């Protein structure tokens, strides 16, 4: 049996069933252009919907969350974009691909614990080379494993996000020695106990200032049984923001200015609250907005766009809300109102575990500029949405309807796209023709 999706395999029976039912090609050849012109199955909440009112612990609202309202440019119709997926390499259960600054190499995480370096200039004959092996430090399987990679802005430090030998989440750094990581240089930055084996999050992103943004799920099981996502003293169910270069107060990292609880009232590492399992999120380098693809419970997959000027302290609403739907009316949104999704997808349409990508900022596919890319573990397809001037989704398109078991969509240093499928394929997204 192929490996399970790190984002969704143990969260509910549907995902396991999807693995058995979906037998998919992981990428088209370069001679098979795609661009279906079909709209993405899903819905775009509008600002006409009732909005939640501010809440504090002990207060709540039954209204759907707010939706963002800032504008984004639209260079060309998404329906006219045609792409082809070219398989350039394979790995064993790849989970993440990152570019190293000032290098042509791409680095790939395998769920089992290896980090590989891939030279994309070698084309389809590329043979990834192992540059770090964490297998003896990683619990892998289901939603656990080596889940995230990131580089410091100077490319001299590699950060990893993985499940430890006891199932805990660990974030660590390694100094680079040439093209490889020095295994003896490991520094453990953060350890977070996990009450269950699922909903580990997995994303780690470095911003231009060198700060680490770390995605953590709500601790697992189902329905957030301990209401961790809305607990300001608990790191689970949050996106964190820390400074790995400035240890302080007995921690291996510092707390950046601006974090909502930096001066008290909650865990100072927290930047964003109320997430269920933010398997993949990205910072749009052009705007500073953060896009969060949050894996849903049993009804809705959601995509949230948090405007740059509202990131710190935003609450995305779980487990009061699943998407725009009320999931548990007994739960309260802390420091609300909750910010709602710009796009959501129903499990009735075959979605089960969303894998978010970047906002496209490359040059190779001009009409894709400014579009947000995403896929799903159960529902095949590489999809794009673009916001209109009112901040709601104006266009959607299925760029490729065949690629399956998508676990990550990543970009190289030039902003060009790669799609990773858990069955092993690493495919480059090229313009058709």
Protein Blocks (a to p, Z undefined) as FASTA:
>chain_A
ZZddfklmmmpmklmmmmmmmccdfbdcfklcchehpacedddddfkbccdddddehiac
fbdcdddfbdcddfbafklpccddddfbdcehiabdcddehiabdcdddfklpacdddfk
nmmmbccddfbdcklmcccehjbccfbdcddfkopaccdddddfkopacddddddehjbc
cfklpccfbdcddfbfghnljiacddfkopacddddehiajhilnommmmmkbfghpacd
ddfklggehiabdcdehiaklngoiafkbmbghifblmbacddfknopacdddddfklpc
cdddddfklmgopaehiakbgcjbcfblmbccehiacdddfbdcdfklopabdcdddddf
bfklmmlgoiacdddfklgcdddddddfkopafbdcdfbfkbghifbdcddfkopacddd
fklpacddddeZZ
